[in-house]
Amino acid sequence: MFIDQVKIFVKAGDGGNGVCSFRREKYVPRGGPDGGDGGNGGDILLKASTRLSTLLDLQFQQHYVAKNGGHGEGGNRHGRTAPPVVIKVPVGTIASNYDTGVTLCDLTEDGQEAIVAHAGHGGRGNSRFSSSTNRVPMQHEDGEPGEELWLLLELKLLADVGLVGFPNAGKSTLISAISAAHPKIADYPFTTLTPHLGVVRYGGGKGGRLGDAEGQSYVVADIPGLIEGAHEGKGLGFQFLRHLERTSYLLYLIDIAESTPENPVQSLKTLQSELKLYNPELAEKPFAVAGSKLDAAGDGALLNELQAYCRKQKMKFFAISAATRDGLKPLVQYLGKQVAVIKNARLKEEAHAKMGGEP
């Protein structure tokens, strides 16, 4: 089961109380204050891990409470600091305050950690208040309370290329043909109920299947099929459209089989409209169009219509058949080059920012 959104409650530990105590030892006159400090409570941390691919575990355990810090004791003995509670989440998880909507962290790398609930600090014992004018301090501090809040965790898959298309457009067949991913494939709508990721290698070889070629690679995400009105929650699209927000490049997959009831040009316009209505930034992402099921195109009327439209709109177009592997190699190579260009531009921007924006 793929779970990409969950609500959990976290409570960091309270700090321990400082103590008011005075040293009382035989043959030691004028024993002074020796009250120890309280220990700090435990923090609540999120840690990203590539071993996880879903937030399913958090759906069954929704409350996380850290231990409190130990109280101080006489003899200047300080309370023990409580250990943090580490919650492991998949890479690509965004945590936000459920009540305010404020984003607390975005974990995009394996092993990356972030504190989402800070623990309370321990209070000071009376020995901390001793001075030349206050030989017998009676004051001490209680520990501070730890933070508690409800978190909304959202998983947005990290992929370079996102496949966009209507149900049964051939997305699952394509990703299985160009990578080692094995999504469910069948001849009925909404076969794919969860997103799938596939690693595609390019730079030579037999069309890009995983292991066929040495060199560079990129990640492709197979998003469950969209339908008209997906931005309003219809079908499965609304649930998974968020995963397209992290992709660098989009590939619209349009069915050009002779038996398809939809007009391919209208299908492309509808898909672009749904993405724009859901998030205008998605419409600004670079993209290409692929006419799928070339082996079943018949006289090619639908193929020619879509190809002519893309040429007129200056859209990059490919005619492919994942079943017979026709046209896959040029598509795989092109997507790889586009992803590389985007990554290089991003690295240059990051390097420029680190240098303080100097030319």
N, C-alpha and C positions, 0 to 999 in steps of 0.2 A: 504494500500500500504506500502511495506517495502522498506525504503530507507536507505542504509548503507554507502553512500559516498556523500559528498556535499561540495561545495566551497562557502565560504562566505567572505565578506570584513568587517574588523573591524577598527575603528578609535577611539583611546582614545582622551580624551579631552585635549586641550591646557591649559597650566597654565596661570593664570591671570597676568597682568602687575602690577609691583610696581609703585607707584606714587611719584612724587616730589611735596611736599607741605610744607608750613611753617605756624606755628601757628600765628594767628592774633587775639588777644583778647584785648578788651579795658582795660586799666589800667594794662596790663601785658607787661612790657618792655622786649625787646630782645627775642621775641618769637622764639623758635627753630624749627628745622625740625620735621614734624609729618606725613610724607608720609607713608601709610600702605603698607603691602605686598600683592601681588596677591595670590589668592587661587589656590590650585592644581586642575587639571582637573580630570575627572572621568576615572577610569580604565575600561577595558573590561575583564570580568571574565567568565569562563566556570564553570558550576556547574553540577555535575553528579546527576541524579535522577532515582530511580527505577520505578517511575511513567511513564517514557518514554521508548519506545521500538524501536523507529525508529527516523531517522533524517528528517522525512517528513516535519515538520514545518519549518525547516531552508531552505528547498528548495524554499519555497514561500516568505520568508523574508531573503534576502541575504546580506543586508547592516545594520550594527550596528555602530552607532556613539554616543559617550558619550558627555556630555555637557562640555563646557569649564569652567575653574575656574573664579571666579569673580575678577574684578580689585580692587586694593587697593584704599583707599580714604584718604582724609585728616583727621586729628584728630586721627591718628594711627589706623584707621579702616581697618582691613584686609579683603581681598576678600573672598567670600564664596567658600569652597571646593565642587566641583561637586560630586554627588553620582555616584557610579560605575554602569555600565550596566551589568547585570547578564544574561547570556545565558544558559538556561537549556538544557542539552544533556543526552542521555541514559548512564547508567553505561557501561563501556567498550569502550568509545569513545577516540580516539587518535587524537590530534590536531598537525598539522605540518605546517610550513611555506611553502606556495604553491610554491614560487619562488626558495627557497633554499633547500627544502626538509628536513630541520632540525626539529626534533620532539620537540614540546614545552611542551606537557604534555600527560599523559596517565591516564585517570580517571577510576579507577577500584573499587571504593567504593562509596556507596550512601552518598551524601552530600559533597563529595570531591570537592574542588575548586582549580582553577589555574588562574593566571593572564596571558592572552595571548597578551595584548597590554597595556603597561604601560603609565600612564598619564604624562603630562608635569608638572614640578614643577612651582609654582608661583614665579614671580620675586620679588626682595626685593625693598622696598620703600627707599626713601632717608634718613629716620630716622635711618636706619641700618648702614649708612656710617658716622654718626656723631662721632667725636672724639675730643680730646683736641686740635688737630692741624687743624681740619677741622670742624669749627663751622657752616659753611653754605654749607653743601654738596648739590651739584646740580645733582649728578648722581643717577640713579635708574635703575632697571633691568626689561627687558621684560620677560614674562613667556616663558617657554620652550614648544616646540610643542610636542603633544602626538604622540605615535607610531601609524602607520597605515600599514596594510598589508593584503594580502589575505591569508586565512586559508584553509587548506584541512582537513576536519573532516572525519574520518573513524570509523565506528562502527564494533568492533569485539566482537561477543557474548561471554559471560563468561559462559562456560559449562565445566563439568567434563569429560563427554564422548561424543564423536562425532560419529554419524552414517554415514558411508561411503558406497555408493553402487550405482549401475546403476539405471536408472529410472525403476520404478515398481519392485524393489527388495523387497519391503515390509517394508521400513523404517517408513513410516507414520503409517502403521498398527501396527508395533511394539511399537512405542512411545505412541500410543493411548491405547495399551494394558497394558503397564507397568506404565503409568502415567495418569494424568488428562488432558493432552493435547488432542485437537481434531482437528488435521490437516485434510485437505481435502483428501479423499481416493477415487480413481476411477481406472478403468482398462485401462487407457491410459497413455502414457509416460508424464513426466514432470507435474504430478498432483500437486506436491509441487513446488510452485513458490517462496516461501519465507521460511527462516529458522524458525523452531519452537523449543521452549524449553519446556521440561517437567521435573517435579520434581519426582524422583523415591524414594520411601521409601523401606527400606529392614531391615531384622533382624527378620523375622517371618511374618506370614500372608499368603495371598492367591496370591502369585506370584509377589508382589511388586506394585500393583496398589496403587495410592495415597490414603491414608486414611486407608489402610488395616493393616498397621503395625506401631507401635510406634518405635521410635529409630532414627537411622541415615538415611540420605538421600543424594542424589547426583542429579546433573542436567544433562540431556541428550539433545543434540542438533540434530535435524533432518535437515540435510543439503540437499538442492535440488540435485537430481540425477546428477551424473557425466557421461560423455561420453568420449570416446577416443579423445584426443586432447583438453581436458578441460583446460589444462595449457596454451594453445595458444588462448583461448577465445571461443572455440567451445561450443555450448550448453549454459547451465546456470552455469556450474561448476566454471569457472574462476571468475565470479562475487561473488561467495559465499565461495570459497576455503579459503579466509582469515579468516573465522570464525573458521576453524579448528586449526589455529595457537595457540589459547588460550586453547584448550582442553588439558586435562591431559592424556586422554586415548582414543584410537580409536577402534571402532568395525566395521569391514568390514562385510557387509551383502551381501551374495551371494545367488542368486536364484538357488535352486536345484529342482524346479518343473520339472516334466517329459516333460512338453510342452515348456520349455524355449529353445530358439534357440542357446544361448551362452553356451560355455563350461565353467563350474564353475572355474576350475583351471586357465584358460586363463583370465577369468573375474577378478579374484583376482590379478593376475600379472599385468593386465592393470591398475587397480585401484592404486596399489602400485606405479607403474611407473608414473602415472599422479601426484600423490602427491609429489613424489621425484623431478620430473621435475619442479613443481611449487615452491616448497620450500624444499630443502634437509633436513631441520630440521624436517619436518613432517614425513619423512621416519624413523627417529630415535625415534619417540614416541612409547611407549609400546602399544600393540594391541592384539586383539583376533579376531577370525573369527567365524561367525555364518552362517550356512546354513539355509536359510529361506524357508517357504512354505513346511515344512515337510509333511503336510497333503496331498500334491499333488505330492509327490516324486515318485509315481508309484512303479516300482520294486527296486528303490533305487540305480540304477547304478550311477547316477550323485552324489548322497550323498556319496557313497563309494569312488568314485574317489577323491572328494574334501577332504574327511576325511583322506584318505591315504596320500594325498599330504601334508596336515597340520601336520600329524603325522611324516612324513619324515623330514619336515622342522622344527619340534619342535614348532609348533604354537598351541596355545590353541584353541580348536574347540568345538562349540556347534551346535547341530541340533535342530531347533526350529520351531514352528508354532504359529504365533501370532493370527491366526484365532481360533485355538483350544486351545491355551495356553500351548501346549506341550513344555516342556523344558525351559519355561520362568523363573521359580523360580531359578534353578541353575545358569542361566545366570545373573539374577538380583543380586543374592548374590555374585557371583564372581566379577562382575563389582564394586559392592559396596566395597568389600574388597580391590580390586586393587586401587580404588580411595583413600581409607583411608590410604593405605600404602604410596602412593605418597604425600598426604597432610601432613602426619606425617614427612616424610623425608624433605619436604619443610620447615616445621615449625622448625625442628632441625637446618637446614642450616641457617635460619633467626636468630634464637637464638644464634647460633655460631658466626654469623657475628656481632651481636650487642655486643657480649662479646669481640670483637676485635680479633676474630680468635684464642683465647686461647683454648687449649685442655681441 
